[in-house]
Amino acid sequence: MLKPADPGAPPPDRPIVELVHELIDDGKAYVRAEIALLKAIAAAKGKALALPGLFAAAFICALAAATALAVGVVLGLERFIGPLAAGFVGMLIFAAIAGGLGWYGYERLRRDL
C-alpha cells in the first residue's frame, strides 16, 4: 500500500512586508517580460511590412523607367514629325502596349479561373 505523503516541516512564517515586496518584484518581472514580448512581436511585424515597401519602391522605379522611355520615344519622333504629332504617336504606341498587356492579363485570368 501507499504511504501517505509526509507534509514535512511547515513553511516558515514570513512577514507580510516581505511577501508584498516579493509580489511587487514578481509583478515587475512579469511586466518586463510582457514588454519584451511586445517588442519582439512589433519587430517581427516591422520586418514583415518592409517587404511590401520594397515592392512599392521597385514599382515606382519601374514607372520612372517607363516614363523615361516614353519621353525618349516622343523626343526621338519629334525630329521627324513635329512635337504635337510625336506626342500623339507616342501616346498611341504606349496605349497599344498597355491595351495588349491588359488584354493578355484578362485572357489569362479567364483561362485560370
N, C-alpha and C positions, 0 to 999 in steps of 0.2 A: 504494500500500500504506500501511497504517497504521504510524505510527512508534511504537515502544514509549514508554510514558509515562516521563517524566523524574521519577525519585523526588525530585528536588530535594535540598535540604540535609537531613541527618538532624536529627531533633528534638534540641534541646539536652538534655543530661542534667541532670535536676533532682534535688535531694537527696530522699531518702526522707521526711524530715520534712516537707518542703513538700508532697509527694504525699499523705501521710497527713492533713495539715491540710486540703488541698483535698477529700479524700474525706470527711472529717468534716463540712466545710461543706456539701458536696453532700447528705450524708445528712440534716443538719438541715433543709436547704431542702426535701427530699423529705418529711420528716415534717411540716413546717409545711403543705405543700401537701395532704397527706393529711388533716390535721386540718381544714383549711379546707373540703375536700370533704365530710367527715363532718358538719361544722356546717351546710353548705348542704343536705345530704340531710335532716338532722334538722329544720331549719327548714321545708323543704317538707312533710315528713310531719306536722309540727305544725300547719301550715296546713290540711292535708287532714283532720286529726282535729277541727278546730274546727267544721266544718260539721255533723257528726252531733251534736255538743254543742249547737249552736243548735237543731237539730230536737228534741232531748230537752227543752230549755228551753221551746220552743214547746208541746210536748205537755203538759208539766207545767202550764203556764199555761192551756191549754185544759181540762185536767182540773179545775183550780181553778175555772174559769168554769162548767163543768158542775155541779160540786158546789154552787156558789153558787146556780145556777138551781134545783137540786133542793131546796135548803133554802128558797129563796123560795117555791117551789110548795107545799111542806109547810106553811110558816108561813101562806101565804095560805089554804089549805084548812082550817087549824086553827080558824079563826073560825067556820066553818060546820058542821064535822062532828066536831070534837074532835081532840086531839093524836094519839091512837093510830090512829084511822081515817085521819087526814090522812097520817100516816107510811105506812100501808099503801097508800092510794090513790096517794101519790107514788111508792112503790116499784113499784106496778103500771104506772103511766104510763111511768116510765123503763125498766122491764124490757121493756115492749112496744116502746119506741123501740129499745132495744138488740137485741131479737129481730128487729125489722124490718130494721134495718141489717145484722145478721148474715145473715139470710136473703137479702137483696139481694146482699151480697158473695158468698155461696155460689153463688147462681144465676149471677152474673156470672162467677165463676171457672169454673163448669162450662161456661158458654157459650164462654168464651175458650179453654179447653183442648180 
